[in-house]
Amino acid sequence: MKQLITILFIGLISFGINAQAKIEFKTETIDYGTVEKGANGVRVFEFTNTGNEPLIISNVKSSCGCTVPSKPEGPIMPGKTGEIQVKYDTNRVNPIRKTITVMSNAETPTVALKIKGLVVDTGKANVLDKKEKSIVEN
């Protein structure tokens, strides 16, 4: 009888150790490419809970105030999908290189997502174009 109880106890402990949420993103990097100033800066990271416990995203933060992420409100059940929406301020004309940190109860509790790209202002002439034009005219 003691052996049976010991085996059951060990079985329950090992089941508890294996029961975990797992987060799997379709991609961990989104490339905006080249976008115009003021364009739609919203992109979505899609993920699936491939574990066997509910996945709870506790926090999502950005490396900069120009990028605003939003997390799912409730738990993501095993086998279900969710999304983390990211909005980049495309009124900033610069290259985009930002990190979004996702914290959860998953087997890997912290995941770093990245966005990249380039925001250009097509209404203004490029400094190199101006210089080239000046050289040609002279």
N, C-alpha and C positions, 0 to 999 in steps of 0.2 A: 504494500500500500504506500509506503514512504517513497519507493522508487517511482511509482505512478505519479504521485504529487510532485516529485522533483522534476520528472520529465515534462509534466504539464506546465510547471512554473517556468522552466527553461524555454519551452515552446512559446509561452506568452511573452516573455522578455524578448526573444528573438523576433517575434512578430511585431512587437512595439518598435524595435530598432529599425526594421525594414519598412514600417509604415511611415511614409513621408511624402510631402508634396515635391514635385519636380517641375521646374519652369523651363520650357523649351521655346526659344524665339525663332520665328521664320528667318529673321536676319538680325544681326546685332549692330549693323551699320546701315544707315539710310543716306544715299547720295542725292542731294537736291539737284546736282548738276549746276548749270548756270541759269539763274533766275533773275528776272528784272526786279528792280527796286519796287517795293509795294505789292509784289505778287503774293499769292496765297502761301503762307509759311507753315501750314498745318500738314503734318505727316503722321503716320500711325505705325507703331511697332506691334505686330500680332504675335501672340504666344499661346501655347497650350500647356495645360497642367497634365504632364505625363506620369505623375505620381499616383498614389492611391489614397491620399488625404486631401482635404480642401486646401487650396493655395490662397494665402492672404498676403496681398501686397500692402506692407505697412507704411512705406514711404517711397516717394519718387522725387528726386531733386536734380537740378541742373547745375552745371559748372558756371553758369552766367545768368544774369537777370534778363538777358535778351532771348532766352529760351525758357518756355513755360510748359512743363509736362503735367499731365493729369493721369491719375491712376483709377483703376476700377474701384467702385465703392464697396462691393460685397466680395465674399469668397468666390473663387473659381473652383468648381467641383472637378474631381478627377475626369480626365478625358475631354473637358470643355475648354473653349478658347476664350481669350480676353484680349484687350488692347490697351496700350499706353499711347495716348495722343500727345504729340509734341508740337508746339507752335513756336516758330522762330520769327523774330522781328525782322522782316525783309526790308525795312526802311533803313537798315544799316548796310551801307555799301562796303563790303569786305568779304574776304574768304570766310567760310563757315567751318569751324572745327570745334565742336562742343561735345561734352560727355553728359549723359543722363544716367544717374545711379539709381538702380532699383533695389529696394530692400524688401525681403519677404521671409516667410517661414519655410522656404524651399530648402532642399538638400544643399544647394549653393545659395546662401542667404543674400549675397550681394552680387549684382550683375551690372557691368558697365556697358551701356549702349552708346553709340556714337552717331552724330550727324555731321555731314560735310557737304561742301558745295561752294558756290561763289555767287554773291549778289552784285549785279552790275546796274549802273544807271545809264540807260541807253539815251537819255536826254542830254547828257553831258559828253563832250568829246574827251577821249582818252588822252592823257598827258603825252604818251608816245605818238599818238596820231597828230597832235598839235605840233610836236617837235619835227616829225616827218614832213608835215605840210610846210613848216617854216623853212626847212632845208630845201625842199623842192622849189619853193617860190624864190629863193635867193639864188 
